[in-house]
Every structure is written in structure tokens, then in C-alpha cells.
Amino acid sequence: MEMISVQQAEEIILSQIKDFGTEEIFYENALGRILAENILADRDLPPFDRSTVDGIAISFNSFEKGIRTFTIKAVQAAGEVPVSIDDENECIEIMTGAALDSSMDTIIRYEDISINKNFASITIDVKKGQNIHLKGRDKKAGEILVKANQVITPSILGIAASVGKTFLTVKRLPKVAIISTGDEMVPPETIPTPFQLRRSNGITIKSVLEKYRINADWLHWNDDFEFIKKELSQCIENYDILLMSGGVSMGKFDYLPKACDELGIEKIFHKIRQRPGKPFWFGKSQNEKLIFAFPGNPVSVFMCLYRYFIPWLEKSLEIPKTAQYAVLQNDIDFPSPLQYFAQVKLSVNPSGQLIAESVNTNGSGDFSHLAETHAFIELPLEKTEFKKGEVYKIWKYNF
């Protein structure tokens, strides 16, 4: 297959969406997972007429008759059985959140009354039904409180707890292996020779996946064809997704495409008309496991991860997403016949527009700017000159 376009690669990858099913987990472990069920009200919310202030509760009919001073019958705290009044001259001292008995229908704040011994006198005009949160005003029993297919946040967990939903059905996550390759790559804690590099792609990918609560395994393979073939065969059996970096270009030690071919793993495409990340390899095993094999350069890995894998993952987990765009703040010339993804710094202008300023880099091996930039801006293949003020799609990673 010849080199394909970015749009073709996106369409192919998103055609391989996977449903990994669901599982039920304890709500204390659910933060950041994807809710797979609606959370319903188990009773009316609020479940009773409740006081929204500290003060006294009266029957408004008494106030209409001209009564302004009431005998305090009792004091009622939140959580206690509601206390009724038997006489139009009576009131109840009631605390915020307490349930209101049906014999009363109006509550007056402490700030608007005076209390002398066992009598409370009202000092303001009063409206019937004030300071009461009525039963079922928020939601009725059985109504949806939280819709499925969204990331579980602290507020969602609070709602779940309030309706006794201590076990939540969530989207099951894929089992992922992150695999870096290359004899020249040594562990980060090792002092490299002048001709070696420390491994960084694995921790980068692993950290991105942790946002989605995926605890991926992290492996490294040296450039040994038989070893790579053996390990790849085992990983295809044990994992749903393989995210690989390195070993996919045209070098004599780029063994991955050949190993996949000998194992019967289908190559869906190899090489995209883009920079960085042109040698990206994507394939599928006979047991429907997917392999995303990125080039080894750190910026290529970063871009391909955010441009292709994360959209695939979010669509598989049914996380709703909308495309984002920014206004270019400087001219860019890119004469190569490739779709260019430039690193940009993002900010918001006084009009509230998202704006992007590109930075100069030294290619896909120059990862030094990833910490100070916020996104890749996707520049169309059809153009070679991109002007300040033009609007393009962005893929955020730090903003």
C-alpha cells in the first residue's frame, strides 16, 4: 500500500472501534472511569419539604390574620422527625435542612425575627412558601440524575452516593502493552554512552493513558528479530492493544513489519503523508488485537498518540468530544508535500478566541519544546503557506 493521507489514516483507525464491554466497580474506585449507565433518583429530591435557612416555621394563614408573635413549641434539627403545630399562634424553631411538617408552609430567617424568652416576633413582611425547598422540586423518583457515557467526576460520585449507588457500571478498559524498541535505548536511570539515548517514550505514553485510568504494562525489546517475533506473538495473546515505538522505518534493524508479517498480523497501513510521524504502522492480528506502531522519535510518538490513538480510545469508550480550533498568530512556510503538525503555544485573546503561536523546532527528534508548548496545529496538505489569522484544527496535550 502506498503512503496514505492523514484523513485516510483517521478513517481507517476509527473504523476499528472496539467495545470492551462493561464492569461493575465500587464507587470509591470509579473516579476518571467512563460511566456506562444512567444514575437515577431513588426517591424524590429533595425527599421532603426542607428548610433552606435557620429560623422559625409558621402557617402563613396566621400571618395573614395579623399574628406577628408566636409561641415557640419546639426546636427541630436536620434529620429529626418533623414536629407539627396545633395552634395558629405556635411556631417551630427549625434548622437548615430539617424536614417541614405539613402544618406549616412558611419559614422566616433568624435575622428577620426577634426572640424573647419563648416567643418569636416577626419584624419583616412575609411571603407564603418562602425559604422552603419543596419535595421533588429538583427531580422525581426514577428521573435521570447523571447520563451515561461521560467521565466520572467528583461531583458525579457525590450524586451517586446521595442516591445510594455505591457500585457503578463503567466501561471496561482495554488491556494495553507499551513497547519500546532499540539497542540504543537504555533505562532512564542508566548513564548512556555518547552514542546511546535514554528511554522516554514508554513513560510518556503510560502517563497519557493514566488520565483514562489505564494501567498499561511497559516493555522494552532490543533489536533481535527472533526475540521480537516470539514476544510479539505472546503479547498478541495477552493484550487488547499494543502501542509500540521504534522499529517501523526502513532500517536494517527495523524488524517489526517483518515480524508481524510472519505472524500473520495484517498490515492495514504503513506510512502516512505527514510530518512528524510518517512511518506510522497500523495493523490487526487474527484475533482482532490492534497494533499502533509509532516511529521512535519522541515528537512523532507524541503527535501520533494524540492525533490517532487517543481519538480511537475516546470513541471506543464513547467519550463525547468536539473538534477544537485556534487562530494562527504567525506565518508558517512548509514546502514539503506532507501534512504538517506544528508545535504551538496556546493562549486566549481579549475576544475569547483561542490563539496559537508556532515555535521553531529541529525535527521529530527535538523533544525539548514539548514542555513549553500546548498542542499540535494541523496544517492542510494542499497548502505550503499558512498565514497569521487563519484558523486550523489543534490537538492539545498540555493546555
Phi and psi in degrees as a GROMACS rama.xvg file:
@    title "Ramachandran Plot"
@    xaxis  label "Phi"
@    yaxis  label "Psi"
@TYPE xy
-75.9889  170.089  GLU-2
-59.9416  132.521  MET-3
-104.803  168.945  ILE-4
-83.4234  164.536  SER-5
-58.7303  -44.0233  VAL-6
-62.4081  -41.2801  GLN-7
-64.2331  -42.7778  GLN-8
-60.9507  -44.1348  ALA-9
-59.8706  -47.0638  GLU-10
-63.3207  -40.1993  GLU-11
-64.7892  -47.5282  ILE-12
-63.4966  -43.7879  ILE-13
-72.9997  -12.0614  LEU-14
-79.2347  -8.52594  SER-15
-105.167  29.6874  GLN-16
-59.6244  138.7  ILE-17
-117.935  141.999  LYS-18
-106.568  113.265  ASP-19
-93.1128  9.02329  PHE-20
82.7804  -164.686  GLY-21
-131.811  166.705  THR-22
-150.115  159.125  GLU-23
-105.714  127.488  GLU-24
-131.08  158.364  ILE-25
-66.4177  138.611  PHE-26
-62.2242  -26.135  TYR-27
-68.4465  -15.4659  GLU-28
-104.68  9.37194  ASN-29
-97.2725  -6.52652  ALA-30
-58.0644  129.296  LEU-31
86.3644  -10.7813  GLY-32
-80.1967  172.481  ARG-33
-101.623  118.208  ILE-34
-66.1502  130.165  LEU-35
-112.562  10.9408  ALA-36
-145.918  156.079  GLU-37
-75.7798  142.013  ASN-38
-97.0888  123.738  ILE-39
-107.915  153.579  LEU-40
-71.0074  126.887  ALA-41
-83.8404  -9.6086  ASP-42
-160.283  173.638  ARG-43
-59.1102  144.827  ASP-44
-122.881  121.864  LEU-45
-66.3037  160.026  PRO-46
-79.4197  -1.67135  PRO-47
-157.387  163.077  PHE-48
-67.555  119.773  ASP-49
-121.602  147.941  ARG-50
-76.3576  136.741  SER-51
-98.5897  -1.20529  THR-52
-141.441  168.37  VAL-53
-90.9897  129.972  ASP-54
174.633  -141.21  GLY-55
-124.137  149.47  ILE-56
-111.177  135.839  ALA-57
-136.576  171.517  ILE-58
-91.327  128.182  SER-59
-63.4164  -27.5641  PHE-60
-57.3479  -37.274  ASN-61
-63.3334  -42.7792  SER-62
-63.0403  -41.4203  PHE-63
-62.5503  -29.5606  GLU-64
-77.9025  -3.50745  LYS-65
100.319  2.38969  GLY-66
-73.7325  128.319  ILE-67
-121.515  -14.214  ARG-68
-120.672  130.684  THR-69
-126.25  145.4  PHE-70
-80.3679  130.041  THR-71
-80.8144  112.738  ILE-72
-80.4311  -38.7823  LYS-73
-163.224  168.472  ALA-74
-116.54  130.206  VAL-75
-122.646  125.616  GLN-76
-94.836  164.387  ALA-77
-61.349  137.904  ALA-78
92.0008  -10.51  GLY-79
-87.6707  158.439  GLU-80
-63.2182  133.135  VAL-81
-58.249  140.249  PRO-82
-101.874  133.622  VAL-83
-97.1338  163.201  SER-84
-109.903  151.399  ILE-85
-112.119  -12.1089  ASP-86
-133.149  146.228  ASP-87
-66.0132  -17.1717  GLU-88
-89.0865  0.505982  ASN-89
-96.3239  157.739  GLU-90
-144.022  170.155  CYS-91
-121.955  131.878  ILE-92
-75.4906  126.084  GLU-93
-130.202  141.735  ILE-94
-102.133  158.47  MET-95
-55.0151  130.704  THR-96
90.1485  -8.1618  GLY-97
-75.1005  151.548  ALA-98
-79.2082  137.438  ALA-99
-97.8587  128.739  LEU-100
-70.9783  151.669  ASP-101
-67.2275  -12.0507  SER-102
-75.6506  -6.67914  SER-103
-128.695  152.349  MET-104
-141.693  9.84085  ASP-105
-148.564  140.98  THR-106
-128.114  135.978  ILE-107
-117.965  133.556  ILE-108
-65.3166  153.916  ARG-109
-57.5232  -34.4288  TYR-110
-63.4749  -18.4344  GLU-111
-111.372  17.1573  ASP-112
-135.931  166.056  ILE-113
-124.55  140.533  SER-114
-118.314  127.337  ILE-115
-129.438  111.864  ASN-116
56.8865  -115.385  LYS-117
-107.158  22.9581  ASN-118
-124.416  139.198  PHE-119
-117.321  126.765  ALA-120
-112.623  133.534  SER-121
-86.9263  133.419  ILE-122
-113.779  5.30287  THR-123
-133.32  171.77  ILE-124
-75.9925  150.637  ASP-125
-127.153  142.681  VAL-126
-110.203  140.181  LYS-127
-61.3612  133.979  LYS-128
82.2268  6.46851  GLY-129
-70.3346  150.414  GLN-130
61.8096  31.1022  ASN-131
-124.452  130.105  ILE-132
-96.7024  106.331  HIS-133
-72.6353  147.577  LEU-134
-55.9343  131.867  LYS-135
72.677  8.05464  GLY-136
-65.8731  -35.6632  ARG-137
-80.6636  -56.1178  ASP-138
-149.122  150.079  LYS-139
-92.972  155.716  LYS-140
-53.9654  132.199  ALA-141
92.4865  -12.3964  GLY-142
-76.6129  154.99  GLU-143
-76.6239  127.2  ILE-144
-95.6987  -40.7269  LEU-145
-135.624  128.43  VAL-146
-83.2373  151.072  LYS-147
-67.7818  171.171  ALA-148
66.9033  48.3789  ASN-149
-146.737  158.876  GLN-150
-68.94  133.137  VAL-151
-76.5894  120.535  ILE-152
-107.785  170.821  THR-153
-56.8167  -36.8965  PRO-154
-67.4161  -36.8505  SER-155
-66.1322  -39.5087  ILE-156
-63.0113  -38.4483  LEU-157
-62.4256  -41.5089  GLY-158
-64.5608  -43.9989  ILE-159
-57.7902  -45.4236  ALA-160
-62.0482  -37.6033  ALA-161
-67.5628  -21.2051  SER-162
-110.036  15.0164  VAL-163
74.7136  18.7496  GLY-164
-90.095  81.8416  LYS-165
-89.5084  -9.30771  THR-166
-123.111  129.292  PHE-167
-118.306  140.512  LEU-168
-85.8254  122.121  THR-169
-126.094  163.29  VAL-170
-68.0431  130.892  LYS-171
-70.1253  138.435  ARG-172
-91.0512  147.021  LEU-173
-68.6972  150.921  PRO-174
-87.5335  119.494  LYS-175
-119.98  138.344  VAL-176
-115.149  132.257  ALA-177
-103.708  123.9  ILE-178
-128.554  117.46  ILE-179
-100.692  155.897  SER-180
-134.47  159.901  THR-181
122.492  128.691  GLY-182
-63.7289  -27.4413  ASP-183
-78.2306  -8.34298  GLU-184
-96.2365  122.69  MET-185
-116.07  160.224  VAL-186
-57.9141  150.196  PRO-187
-58.7924  -30.6518  PRO-188
-80.2987  -5.37101  GLU-189
-89.2432  145.284  THR-190
-85.0917  114.251  ILE-191
-75.8259  157.484  PRO-192
-70.8901  170.523  THR-193
-60.6416  -11.6754  PRO-194
-116.938  12.9685  PHE-195
-114.869  166.982  GLN-196
-130.701  150.816  LEU-197
-82.1893  145.883  ARG-198
-72.0423  127.082  ARG-199
-131.771  -22.5686  SER-200
-63.4945  -37.2635  ASN-201
-61.3739  -49.1421  GLY-202
-68.4751  -31.7814  ILE-203
-62.1102  -51.6615  THR-204
-63.9722  -44.6091  ILE-205
-58.9133  -40.982  LYS-206
-66.5952  -38.8234  SER-207
-63.2968  -41.8755  VAL-208
-69.1427  -26.9102  LEU-209
-63.7054  -25.0617  GLU-210
-59.1756  -30.734  LYS-211
-97.1687  10.7192  TYR-212
65.8802  24.4219  ARG-213
-91.4729  119.275  ILE-214
-98.7929  86.9634  ASN-215
-79.7484  150.183  ALA-216
-82.362  148.589  ASP-217
-125.238  117.931  TRP-218
-123.914  159.774  LEU-219
-136.495  133.844  HIS-220
-119.089  132.121  TRP-221
-78.6896  171.178  ASN-222
-80.7234  74.2027  ASP-223
-130.055  110.422  ASP-224
-57.3854  -50.389  PHE-225
-63.3382  -38.5297  GLU-226
-64.4049  -46.0426  PHE-227
-60.4912  -43.4111  ILE-228
-62.805  -44.0255  LYS-229
-63.8699  -48.2346  LYS-230
-66.8788  -37.8559  GLU-231
-62.7107  -41.3212  LEU-232
-60.4413  -41.277  SER-233
-68.9676  -40.8647  GLN-234
-64.9914  -36.2285  CYS-235
-62.3985  -29.4575  ILE-236
-80.4237  -31.3703  GLU-237
-100.384  -13.3131  ASN-238
-127.559  155.972  TYR-239
-83.3498  -37.4129  ASP-240
-134.384  135.897  ILE-241
-112.82  126.355  LEU-242
-111.961  111.195  LEU-243
-116.264  151.372  MET-244
-133.256  127.903  SER-245
92.1705  162.398  GLY-246
78.8215  18.3525  GLY-247
-122.652  4.89296  VAL-248
-87.8241  -148.178  SER-249
-107.426  7.98164  MET-250
-71.6855  164.013  GLY-251
-67.8632  -18.8925  LYS-252
-108.095  12.048  PHE-253
-88.9101  85.7174  ASP-254
-88.593  -12.9445  TYR-255
-59.8182  -50.475  LEU-256
-56.2904  -41.7847  PRO-257
-66.6058  -42.0422  LYS-258
-62.0207  -42.3132  ALA-259
-62.9679  -42.3558  CYS-260
-61.8344  -44.2232  ASP-261
-69.6712  -23.2182  GLU-262
-90.5543  2.24893  LEU-263
77.2367  19.7668  GLY-264
-83.5415  125.581  ILE-265
-72.6654  127.168  GLU-266
-84.0693  114.556  LYS-267
-84.6779  -41.5001  ILE-268
-157.123  159.843  PHE-269
-146.012  112.908  HIS-270
94.4605  126.918  LYS-271
-119.994  143.57  ILE-272
-75.3586  75.4771  ARG-273
-152.792  161.738  GLN-274
-142.688  128.713  ARG-275
-79.0293  175.405  PRO-276
92.1292  22.0263  GLY-277
-57.4018  -42.3552  LYS-278
-77.5899  10.0127  PRO-279
-47.2844  128.452  PHE-280
-114.901  134.004  TRP-281
-132.987  130.776  PHE-282
-152.312  177.224  GLY-283
-142.895  134.88  LYS-284
-82.1178  171.265  SER-285
-65.0654  -25.1461  GLN-286
-96.7273  24.0846  ASN-287
69.5104  22.6143  GLU-288
-86.658  142.823  LYS-289
-102.669  143.489  LEU-290
-121.813  120.076  ILE-291
-104.877  107.317  PHE-292
-111.368  104.152  ALA-293
-89.4812  155.542  PHE-294
-60.0685  160.42  PRO-295
-78.7562  -20.6768  GLY-296
-64.2746  136.374  ASN-297
-56.9543  -41.0928  PRO-298
-68.8368  -36.1191  VAL-299
-62.6498  -43.8744  SER-300
-59.8549  -47.3977  VAL-301
-60.8346  -47.2386  PHE-302
-65.4288  -48.8044  MET-303
-63.1039  -35.28  CYS-304
-61.3733  -50.049  LEU-305
-77.4608  -29.8426  TYR-306
-82.9656  -31.5357  ARG-307
-119.726  -51.7272  TYR-308
-71.7909  -46.4569  PHE-309
-62.1722  -44.2997  ILE-310
-59.2839  -38.2321  PRO-311
-62.4904  -45.2922  TRP-312
-63.1946  -46.1502  LEU-313
-66.3203  -35.3883  GLU-314
-70.8147  -38.6079  LYS-315
-62.5914  -36.9295  SER-316
-89.1381  1.20217  LEU-317
60.2481  40.6405  GLU-318
-86.5256  119.067  ILE-319
-67.5701  134.379  PRO-320
-139.969  146.923  LYS-321
-120.454  145.597  THR-322
-64.8784  147.435  ALA-323
-120.496  145.301  GLN-324
-132.819  157.929  TYR-325
-142.93  156.066  ALA-326
-91.0796  123.766  VAL-327
-67.1558  136.45  LEU-328
-106.188  -1.01792  GLN-329
-153.34  155.84  ASN-330
-71.6845  145.844  ASP-331
-132.251  130.307  ILE-332
-109.258  129.071  ASP-333
-143.021  90.8167  PHE-334
-77.8771  -8.23249  PRO-335
-70.7908  146.218  SER-336
-79.1903  48.3048  PRO-337
-130.09  154.134  LEU-338
-79.9171  126.187  GLN-339
-102.456  133.944  TYR-340
-113.442  103.936  PHE-341
-93.7389  141.227  ALA-342
-75.528  133.01  GLN-343
-134.293  153.314  VAL-344
-95.68  133.926  LYS-345
-105.515  148.472  LEU-346
-156.632  174.417  SER-347
-116.738  127.151  VAL-348
-81.5712  172.332  ASN-349
-58.2406  -21.9405  PRO-350
-85.1726  -1.19822  SER-351
87.6988  6.41075  GLY-352
-82.3384  144.104  GLN-353
-80.5219  125.464  LEU-354
-120.545  151.474  ILE-355
-130.522  128.197  ALA-356
-116.269  121.342  GLU-357
-76.2844  156.054  SER-358
-120.113  150.229  VAL-359
-81.3534  131.029  ASN-360
-128.436  172.457  THR-361
-110.677  38.0168  ASN-362
98.9706  -175.491  GLY-363
-71.9952  -13.3503  SER-364
-88.5303  -7.36934  GLY-365
-90.8605  92.0471  ASP-366
-92.2508  3.01846  PHE-367
-66.0305  -19.7781  SER-368
-95.8409  -4.19359  HIS-369
-63.9693  -29.9105  LEU-370
-75.3864  -26.8951  ALA-371
-99.3412  -9.58893  GLU-372
-101.909  171.669  THR-373
-124.724  -18.1485  HIS-374
-164.418  166.032  ALA-375
-101.02  134.972  PHE-376
-102.377  130.079  ILE-377
-92.6981  114.135  GLU-378
-103.057  130.415  LEU-379
-59.7607  144.029  PRO-380
-63.6203  -30.5504  LEU-381
-72.3558  -13.0051  GLU-382
-117.289  157.969  LYS-383
-119.968  -14.2358  THR-384
-123.893  130.539  GLU-385
-125.691  124.823  PHE-386
-105.333  151.038  LYS-387
-55.1954  135.76  LYS-388
97.4348  -14.6097  GLY-389
-79.248  151.767  GLU-390
-109.754  130.034  VAL-391
-137.461  159.824  TYR-392
-69.6791  144.398  LYS-393
-124.852  156.228  ILE-394
-125.937  102.678  TRP-395
-80.5534  147.906  LYS-396
-136.901  -21.6516  TYR-397
-125.284  -1.03395  ASN-398
